[in-house]
Amino acid sequence: MIFVGLGTGCFIYSVITGHWALSIGSAFETGLFYPAMNAVQKIRRENQTIRLLELALTNASTAEDAAAAALARLKGGLRFWFHRKRCPKKV
């Protein structure tokens, strides 16, 4: 939110004062906020998947149990991932 507020404030100030180079830079900065937030959300989802897989592997007592737990988690994660791709959440 700081990026958007700062970029928008700089853009308005630069348009009022006539600094066109600053207005282009601040518009570019504001535009970079959305791709950055998208990347952060993607990394967060992947991190959660890794943590859930780690929990399943930590609780396994044998290699076969670990393989079965990992396979079950990956199948569940892939099902969740493809369901999200087909049915995106509307905000």
N, C-alpha and C positions, 0 to 999 in steps of 0.2 A: 504494500500500500504506500510505502514511503516513495518508491520509484514513481508510481503514478502521480502522487501528489506533487512531488518535486518536479517531475517532468512537465506536468500540466501548469504548475505555477511559473516555471521558467518560460514555458511557451507563451503564456498570456503576457508576462512581463516583457518578453522580447518583441512580441507583436506590437505592444503599446509603445515601446521605446524605439522601435524600428531596427532592432538588431536581428537581421534575417538569418545570419549564420547561427546565432544562438537558438533561434526558433526551430531551425532544421535539426540541430543537435538534440534539443529537448524533445521534439516530436519523435525522433529516432529512439531516444532513451525510454520514452513512454511506451513505444511499440515493442520494445524488447522485454517488457514485463510479462506479457502473456506467454511467449515461448519459454521463458525462464520458469514460470509457475507450472507449466505443463511438464517440463523436464523434472522438476522437483517432485511432482505428484507421481510420475512414473517411477522414479528412483525409490520413493517411499513404498509403493506397492511391491516392487521387487524385493526391497529390504524385508518387508513383512513376510513375504513368501519364503525367503531364506531363513528367517527366524523360526517359522513354523516347521520347516524341514529340519532345522537343527534340534528342535524339541523332540521330534519323533525319533531322530537318530540317537539322541542322548539316552532316551528311555529304552532303547533296544538292548537286549542282553547278548544276542548272537548276531552273526553276520547275516543270516537268513532273515531274522526279525528286522534288522536294519534295512535290508533290501526291500522287504515287503512294505515296511512303513514308508520308505522313500518313494516307492512306486505308487502307493496309495495317495500320498500327499501330492505327488506330481500329477496324477490323473485328476485329482480334485482341483488342483490349481489350474490345470489346462481347461477343465470343464468350466470353471469360473471365468477364466480369461476369454474363452470363445463366446460364452454367454454374454459377457459385457460388450464384446465387439458387435454381436448381432443386435443386442437390445441396450443401447446406451442409455444412461441415466439422464433424464431431462431435468434441467435446473431452471 
